[in-house]
Amino acid sequence: MSLNLYTPADGLYRTHVTWEDIEEDMQREFDTVASFGPNKIAKDIGDNNGFMSKMLLIEPDWQHKDKKLPEKFLVKILTQLAMQKISAEMCEKHEIENTFTDPKLMADLEVMQKMCHNAEVKTYNHLMKLPKEKMRIPKVYYMRMFTEWNPVKGYIIMEYLENLKSVPVYENVTPEEVKQVLRHKAVMEASSLEVSSDVRNEYISPFKSIFGAIFKKEVLDQILMMFSFFGDGKIVEKGDRLKSIIPDMVDLEWVDNMTKQFGMESVLCHGDLWSNNLLWRQKGDHLEMAAVIDYQTVHYGCAATDLVRLLCSCLSGQDRRAHWEPLLEEFYGYLKEEVGNRKMPYTLEQLKEAYRQYMPIGGFMIVPGIGGLFEILSETSDEETKKKGMVTAIEKTECLLDDIFFFHERNLQLRKQEKA
């Protein structure tokens, strides 16, 4: 059997992880002799949500229980099979070449996936030490890192949270609701201020390594082609304009050096803080944040990168324009509370200027997410959901594109003045 993440194996959902692995881990972690029963079930609940892993809901059918044990739990298994499936389906549907089957690309991606998984394990270990009431993360039962001796079984076993409501990128949350995520981010940043440079250096920046893949020509062409699916002439036109400014706009080297550029201290950033990685519960007429998940792109970098991604994906275009500045001020207040008597890692003005200058790149990085989910939406059978989702997605995308152009022009003028 091939020892890699892109060849189907004989474990759960064709991964390398087996029932025996998970059973042994749970027995050891819960110090129990109970075993999985004949009616155990593993259900893939991650379809259309995760690209880097399989998310399995396990119902173990415990036998010989000697204590209270979870009747359901999740196992997140690192694999390329999910991405292969999505890529193949999209390419077949739109009759374009699937570049994802290139062996070198798959091997390179595997190296990256393993680094991301190990970063997530390290991050959960760090966050689990923080007060539970401040850090909304799922309870983790066991995590297995990739090592030289464990090349193909990287996974996390965690609690299954009930009664959740996901809010995809073609829906919106309110500015008031998004403040809960800002509080979480403030706690995370403040907890990282005393972390040693040795530990910080174990994390890699996702921009050139992971997000850099988005900016390869063939991938860009596929993304920009998505604008034609909107069936909206204005958006297609704006997509063409976007294509023309990308070479000037995208500078991932600059993103990696933003903290130096603005005189800010690097802080622990989520790296992928957007709609898909936020779990909510409906409480009356508002949403309560249940957890922030998926820490695979965690790194030490500029706080503004998380904030741009969060506000662009969660808020309507209109709300983002009206509230981005007050929300950054609110976030800075939370950070001050968490930092206490220690030195703040940056000023509010530095944060706002970093936000403005990162906005074109960060806004563009949301576009593939809206495009991909837009396609899922277009296939839904519920006409009302489809219609409502389309209106939201188009408003969000139009505002996003206009603001990418606005801030790009602003930043170009600023750089001209600096040179002069």
N, C-alpha and C positions, 0 to 999 in steps of 0.2 A: 504493500500500500504506500502511495506517495505521502511523504511527510511534509505537506504544505497545506495552506488554508484555502487553496483554490481548486483542489481536486476533491470530488465527493468521497467521503469515507463511510464506514459502516456503523457510526454512532447515531445519536439522536439527530433526526432531520439531516442525515448524511454528513454530520460534522464528526470530529474525532472524539467528542465527549460522550461517554456511555452512561446508562442507568447506574452501573456499578460505581462509577466515579462519584456521582451525585449522592447516591445512597450512603457511601462510606463517609463523605464529607459531612452530611447532615447527622449521621450517627455520632461521629467524633465531636462535632461542634455542639450538639445538644446532649452529649454524654448519655446516649440511649441505646438499648438493645432492639428497639422497634425497627421493623424492616418494611420496605415497600411491598405492597400487596399485588395480587394478580390483576386488579382492576386499575392499576396506576395509569395515568394519562399525561402525555406531553402535548401541548397545543401551541402552535406557532401564532403568536398574537402581534408580531411585529411587521406584518405585511404592509408595504407602502409607507412605513415609518422609519425603519432603520436601514442604512445601507451597508454598515460595517459589521453588523452582527445579526444573529438570530435571537429573538426574544421569546423564550418558551415559558408558558404557564404550566407548572407541574402540579398535578393532584396525586400525591404519593400512595393513597389508599393504605395508610399505616396499619401494620399488624403488630400485635403484642405491645401496645402502647404502655409505657411505664410513667409517662408524664405528659404535660400539655405540649403538643407539637403543632406546628403550622399545617393546616389542612390544604393550603395552597401556597406556593411560592414561585418566584421567577428565577430563571437562569438565563443570563445574557452570555451568549457564546460568540466569540470572535470567529468570523468566517468571511470568505468573499462570495459565497454562494448567493447571498441575498442581492448583492450588487450585480452579479452576473445575470440573475433572473430579470431584474428591472431593466438593465441595459439591453439585453436581448429582446425583451418585449417592446421597448420604445423604438429600437432600431428597425425591428420587423414592421411595426405599425407604420413608421414614416419612411420605410424603404431606404434606409441609409446604412452605411457600413458600420459594423460593430467593432470599434477599435479596441474594445475592452478585452478581446480574446488574445491580444498580443502577449506571449509568454513573458517577455521582459517586463512589460507593464505590470503584469500580475505579480511577478516576483518582487519588483520594486515596491509595489503597494503592500505586499505582505510585510516587508521590513517596517514600513511606516505604521501599519495596523498594530504590529506588536509593540512598537514604541508608544503608540497612543493608548493601548490597553494597559500597559504597565504604568503609564502616567495616571490613568484613571484609578488604578489600584492604590498608588501612592497618595493620590488626592483624597480618596475616601478614608484612608488611614489617618490623614491629617484632619479632615473635617469631622470625623467621628469623635475626636477629642474635645470638640467644642460643645458648649451647653446645648442640649437637645431643643430647648425652647427657641433658641436663636437660629439653629441650622436645620432647615427643612429638607432632609434627605431620607430616602428609604433606609430601613434597617438592613444592614448587610450581615449575612450569616457566614459567608466564606468567600474568599477571593483567591484565584490561582493565577500567578504571573507567568509569562513566557520566560524561559531560561534556556541555557545551552542544553540542559537535561530534559526540559519540557518544551519541545519546539512547536507543538500543535494544539495543546489543550489550555487555552486561556479563557477563563470565564469568571463570572461573578454570580453568586447565589444571594438573592435578596428577598425581602418581604413583598408580598403582593398587596398593593393598596386598593381598597374597594371604593366603589361609588365615585369614580373619577370622571371628570369631563375634560376632554381634550379640546383645545381651541386652535384649529389649524390656521395657517397663515392667511387663508382666504376668509377668515372671520376676524373680529377685532375684540380686544379687551379695552377697558376704559383707562384713562390716565390715573384715576384713583386706584384701580386694581393693580396697575403695573408698579405702584409704589411698594407693594409687598416684595416684588422681585428686587427692587432697588435696595431694600433693607437687607435682603439675603446677600446681595453682592457686597454691601458695605461691611457686613460681618466677615465675609470671606477675605476681603482685602485687608481689613485691620488685623486679621489673624496671621497674615503673612509677613508683616513688617519686620519681625525679628528673625525670620528664617535665614539661615546662613547661606553664603554665596555657593558653597559646595552643593547644598540641596537644590538651590535655584538652578544651578547649571545642569542638573539631571533632567530638567524639562526642556523640550525643544519648542521653538516658535513654530506655530502651524502655518504661518503665512506663506513663506517660500516653499516649505516642504509639502503641506497638504493643499492649502487653498491655491498654491501656485499652479496646481494641475488644472484648475478652472480656466486659467488664462492661456492654456495652450491653444493654438489656432483652431484645431479640429473640434475641441470641446466648446470653445467660444462660438464657433459657427452653429453647433447643435443648439446651444443655449439661445442664441439670437434668433434662430429659426422658430423658437417657441412663440415669439411675438406674433407670428402669423396665425397661431391657433386662437388668439384672442378674438379674431374676427372683427377687429376694431381698427379702422384705417389710421386713426390718430396714433395709436400705439405702434403700429407697424412703422409709421414714419419716424417716430421717436426712437424705435429700435435701430433704424438705419443711422440716425444721428449718433446714437450711443456707440455703434460700431466704429464710427469715424474718429471718436475721441479716445477710445480705449488705449491706444499706444501712448498718448500723452498723459492719460489719467492714472494708469496703473504703474505704481512703483513699489514693489513689495520690499525692496531693500529699505526704502524710506519708512515703510510701516514698521519693520523690525527695529528701526532706530528712532521711533517717535519719542520715546521718553527722553533720550539725549537731546533731540531737536527742541523739545519744549521745556527742558530742565526739570522734568518730573522724575519721581522715583518709580521703578518697576514694581508692580504689585501682582498678586495672584489673580489671573483673569480666567474666566470660564472658557472663553475661546469660541463657543458655539451657543451663546445665550440668545435663543430665539424660540418662537412659538412651540416648535416640536419638542423642545426639552423642558417645557413647563407643564406641570400637572395641576389641575384645578379641581375644586368641588363647588357645586352650585349651592349657595346659601341664600335662600329667598331670591331676591332679584339681583344679587351680586355674586362675584366669584371669589372664593378663598383659595389662596395658593396652598397646595398640598405638598409639593416637592419640586426641587430643581434637580434634573437628572443629566446624565451623559457628560462625564468629565474627561472625555478622551482627548480634547484639544486644549486642556488646561496648560497654562504657561505663565511665565512672568513677563509682563509687558505693560502697555498703556491702557489705563482704565477706560478711556474713551471708546476703544474698539468694541468692548462689550456693550456699552451704552447705545452706540449707533445701531448695532445689530438688534438689540432688544427693542428699541423704539420703532425702528423701521418695520420689524416683523409683527409687532403686537398691536400697534395703534393704527387707526385710520390715518390716511394722509393728512386730513384736516386737523385731527387731534395732535398729530406729531408736530405739525407746523406751529400750532398755537401753544403747545405745552412743553416742547423739548427743553427750553431754557428753565422754566420753573421746576421741571422734573430733575434737571441736573443740580439745581440749587437744593432741592429737597434731598437728593441723594448725598450731596456734600454735607448736609446737616446730619444725616444718619452716620456718615463716615466719621465726622467729628465726635459724635457720641461714642462710637466704638473705639476710636483711637485714644480718647481721654487725654491724659497729660503728655502723651508721646508726641513726637513731631509729626505733623501731617505730611503725607508723601508728595503732595502737590497743592497748588492754590486752585480756587474755583475758576479764576480767569484762565489759568493754564488748561484746565479740564475743558472749558467751553471752546477755547481756540483749537485744541486737539480734536474735539468733536467736529467743528466746522471743517477743518482741513482733511479729516478722515472720511467725512460724509460721502464723497463721491465713490470711493473704493468700497467702503462698508455698505453703502446703499446698493451698489452693483452686486455685491456678494449675496444679497437677498433675492435678486432677480431669478436665479435658477430654481430657488425654493418655491417661489410663487408660480413659476412656469410649470414645474413638475407637478405640484399639487393642483394646479389649474387643470391639467390633463386628467387627473383622477376625478376632479369635480365634474368635468365635462362628460364623464362616463356614468355618473350616478343616475339612478332611475327616478329619484325623487325630484320632480320638476321644480317644486318650490325651493328646495335646498340649492338646486343648481342655479336657479335664477338669482336668488339672494346672494349666493357665493360669487357669481359672476360680477354682479354690481360692485361688491366689496373688493374683489380682486382687481377689477379694472380701475376703481378709484385709487386704491393703494398703489398700483403700478404706475398710473399716470402721474400722481403726485411724486412718487419716488424718482421717476425719470426726470421730471421737471426740476426737482431739487438736486439731483446729480448734476444736471447742466448748470444750475444756478451756482452751486458751491464750487464746481469745477472752474467756472469763469472767474468767480471771486478769488479762488486760490491762485489762478494764473496771474491775475492782476497783482496780487500780493507778492508773488515771486518776482514779477517784473520790477516792482518798486524796490524790493530788497536788492536786486542786482544793480539797479540804478543808484 
